Amino acid sequence: MIETVYNLFLVYRDDVCAVVRYVAHDVDLSDQEALDFLLGRVALDLNNSSAVPLAKPFTKDEYDARTRLGMASLYGMRFTFFSKQVSSP
């Protein structure tokens, strides 16, 4: 089954992430194969990624705290992929 997978890159300036860069790929792979595919494309995808501003920027400390609590997500992120609104809690 073909699905869209994303390489996401958090961009920090002065310890604040206000922008996420991304590249989308349509693949027909298992979860592990898709992960391996994305990891193998990090350098290429970073150089060819699109930037999206975050509605609610966050610090590295805030992100790390949410990771420790099992709540790591790009909270406040609102942007459009191919005319489809995407939001995270």
N, C-alpha and C positions, 0 to 999 in steps of 0.2 A: 504494500500500500504506500503510495507516495504521500509524504508529509513535508511540511515546511519546518526546517530547523534554522536556528539563528546563532551566529557568533555575536555576542554582546561584549562591548568593551566599556568599562567605566572610566571616564576621563576626570582625573582629579587635578585641580589647580589650587594651590595654597590649602591643601587638605579638605577641599570641598568638591563634591561631584555635582556638577550642574548640567552635564552633558553625557549622554550615552551614544556610542557609535555602534552600528550594527550592519550585518550582511545576512541576507536570507538565502537559503538554499532549499530547493525541492529535491528530496532524495527518497529512494526506496531501499532503506537499510534497517537493520535491527538497531536497537538503542545503542548497543556497544559500538557497532560499526559507524553509526551517525556521530557518536562522541569522538571516535578515532578520526573520522573524516574532518570534523570541526577542529580538533586539535592540530591536525596536519596542515590546516589552512590559516592558522592564526596570523602569521606575518603577512601573507597575501591579503587576507580579509581586512586586517587593520588598515592597510594601505589603500584599500578600495571601499571602505565603509562610509555609510551616511551618518551624519550627526543629527541627534534629536535632543532638544533642550528639555530638561526635566521641569515639571510644574512645581516640584518641591525639592530643591537641592538638599543634599545631606553630607555630613562629614564622614571621614573614614571611621572615627570612633563610633558614630551612630550606626553605621553599617556593621562594624565588628560586633557591637552589642547585640544587634538584631540577629546576627549569625549565631552568637552564643546561645541566644534564646530560641533558636530554631525558627526565626521569623524573617530571615534574610530574603528580601524581595526588593525590587526597584519601586518602593512605595512612592506614590505621588506621580508616577510616570504616566503621562497621557500623551499619546501621539497617534499618528495615522499610518498604517501600513496598507498600501494599495486600496485606499478609500474605505478601509475597515477600521473603526475606532478601537483602540486597544488601551485598556487601563489596568493598573494594578492597584491592589488595596493599599 
